[in-house]
Amino acid sequence: MKWIFVAAFLLTGIYHGVGLVNPALTEPATALRHVIFLVINLIGAGILVKAKGRGLYLLFPLILQQIWSHAEYGRQVWVEQQRLDWASLIVIVGMPILGVYIVRVNQKRLQEERQKT
């Protein structure tokens, strides 16, 4: 499961990289926003690869921010343009799954530590 999330972060980083090169291919955003989220996505992938246990909780602020931001943007697109923003839908569904994954990884780690003692 971890590698699915790593791939998702990397693909999202690529999406923001494409937005820098050709903004017409992505949802409207400033170049600075694309750079910020390109970096954030690379860091997020790195955290998933390197962090163990509680270190994964470093992603929780991002999870909350992304759910909030994409819920609002997705609603705005729906109201103003009468279309579904697929990226927002994927984020709104995927980020809570990532959060559950992180909690489960930590629960498993705690169980293993208790069994060792």
C-alpha positions in Angstrom: 0.0 0.0 0.0 2.9 2.3 0.8 4.1 2.3 -2.8 0.7 3.2 -4.1 0.8 6.4 -2.0 4.5 7.1 -3.0 3.4 6.8 -6.6 0.5 9.1 -6.0 2.7 11.7 -4.5 5.2 11.4 -7.4 2.5 11.6 -10.0 1.0 14.7 -8.3 4.5 16.2 -8.3 4.7 15.5 -12.1 1.3 17.1 -12.5 2.6 20.3 -10.8 5.7 20.1 -12.9 3.6 20.0 -16.0 1.6 23.0 -14.7 4.9 24.9 -14.6 5.8 24.1 -18.2 2.3 24.2 -19.7 -0.3 25.7 -17.4 -3.1 25.1 -19.9 -2.8 21.3 -19.1 -3.7 21.7 -15.4 -6.2 23.5 -13.2 -5.6 27.2 -12.9 -2.8 28.0 -10.4 0.2 30.3 -10.2 3.7 29.2 -11.0 4.6 29.6 -7.3 1.8 27.3 -6.2 2.9 24.7 -8.7 6.5 25.0 -7.4 5.4 24.8 -3.8 3.3 21.7 -4.3 5.9 20.1 -6.5 8.3 20.3 -3.6 5.7 19.3 -1.0 4.9 16.2 -3.1 8.5 15.2 -3.4 8.9 15.6 0.4 5.7 13.7 1.0 7.0 10.8 -1.1 10.3 10.9 0.7 8.5 10.8 4.1 6.6 7.8 3.0 9.7 6.0 1.9 12.0 6.9 4.8 9.8 7.6 7.9 9.0 4.8 10.2 6.1 4.8 12.7 5.3 8.1 14.2 7.3 10.0 11.6 4.5 9.3 9.1 2.3 11.6 11.2 4.3 14.5 9.6 1.9 14.1 6.7 -1.2 14.8 8.7 -1.2 18.6 8.3 -0.9 18.1 4.6 -3.7 15.6 4.6 -6.0 18.0 6.4 -5.0 21.0 4.3 -5.6 19.1 1.0 -9.0 17.8 2.1 -10.0 21.3 3.1 -8.6 23.0 0.0 -9.8 20.5 -2.6 -13.3 20.3 -1.0 -13.6 24.0 -1.4 -12.1 24.1 -4.9 -14.2 21.2 -6.0 -17.3 22.8 -4.7 -16.4 26.1 -6.4 -15.8 24.3 -9.8 -19.1 22.5 -9.4 -21.1 25.6 -8.7 -19.4 28.0 -11.2 -18.6 25.6 -14.0 -21.1 22.8 -13.5 -18.3 20.2 -13.8 -16.6 17.7 -11.6 -13.0 18.4 -10.7 -11.6 14.9 -10.8 -8.3 15.9 -9.1 -10.2 17.2 -6.1 -12.4 14.1 -5.9 -9.3 11.9 -5.9 -7.7 14.0 -3.2 -10.9 14.1 -1.1 -11.2 10.3 -1.3 -7.5 9.4 -1.2 -6.2 11.6 1.6 -8.4 10.1 4.3 -7.3 6.6 3.1 -3.7 7.7 3.5 -4.5 8.9 7.0 -6.1 5.6 7.9 -3.0 3.8 6.5 -0.7 5.9 8.7 -2.7 5.2 11.8 -2.8 1.4 11.0 1.0 1.3 10.4 1.5 2.9 13.8 -1.0 0.5 15.5 0.8 -2.5 14.0 4.2 -1.1 15.1 2.9 -0.6 18.7 1.5 -4.2 18.7 4.8 -5.5 17.5 6.7 -3.6 20.2 4.3 -4.9 22.9 4.8 -8.5 21.7 8.6 -8.1 22.0 8.4 -7.1 25.7 
